[in-house]
């Protein structure tokens, strides 16, 4: 795990006595009778705001007790000792759910700094991938990550078991769902070995479907990409300038077609991660129209940048797989979010520092793919989407929270503001205009590719299970207060 301290680390490592008390209270470990009068014990009343869910928006107060939303209505009165939060002029939205995050390994964010970046950006549930190494089972891979989560996480966490070797996995799907409560897995069509193992992957997908486990699929075709890289290399075009050409759209489209065919043949649901092109999106939209359980995620960088970025000197910053595409692809993805055919905006957060991303030794075949996105994915989408008139506030909530909560078996505990749901709430100032700055980032990378962008709409406070965990630029909860969530089976959004 990375040990690089973020500049905010000192503020966050230790719970203040008040927050420690609140944590205990919300965990139900202290009797109400022992609470000193005047302390904001179990109740928080969020008053005067506008609640926004994926279904609509309405003026309402929200009463939170013991980590849960217990009442929504107008003119609610605070109980004695409650903390009242004035949300006049603010949106009261469900905390974000990001099902595509990479933490740990040789990268600069672990569960702690990843949580801090997420919570500061209004995301209360993050994810990570657990890959079984050296003959381990999927359940053992989950167990290893669970130990790190209990030490480090502040946001709540879900895990996807990644499949390295499909031959050994078929019998493990039921165990995965029943024993670990983690109901998703991931396969990589881009792997060189994929073609030789298609029968095993199909058996795994089939078993996953029967166990209520959602299969995430990275749709790029290995042979088509390998050929493109070989041709560019033979022509001496190995610089990152040619990165978009090294992973052509056709490779994404054909892999997406094949993934859809595998879903159709097995009857199992699939979730296409980081869809980048109009062509791949069309394949998935067509499958949906034919009634298949096929779901679509895109990634923030595709909404805000095109392949033109590879013409500039800072091209290394934008390397991700698949690459940035053309303007028409970007337009298709925005239209998909607006219409509902793109279900989830997942960050695909990968934390490398700026100097690592800019390393001049990188080539089309050796590079650091991915970038950090957790803290500003929602502000960027709100500003470029809602404020610019491309999408509604309801769609904003749907693609950053509700749909992922449904697909990953968390709804209605997560993904909405409703009586009985966890009080994972972000108070959002729709009018606040800010310039994104490296120095405000909690990620261990210390930078944002969006630095310098002026955005309108900003999270001012985040509650996770009823605890104020982010306020006025500070993280208020300590490492280990986040939980690994047990999940049910997937639901269609
Ligand atoms: Zn990823």
Boltz pocket constraint, residues with backbone or C-beta under 6 A from the ligand:
constraints:
  - pocket:
      binder: B
      contacts: [[A, 100], [A, 102], [A, 348]]
      max_distance: 6.0
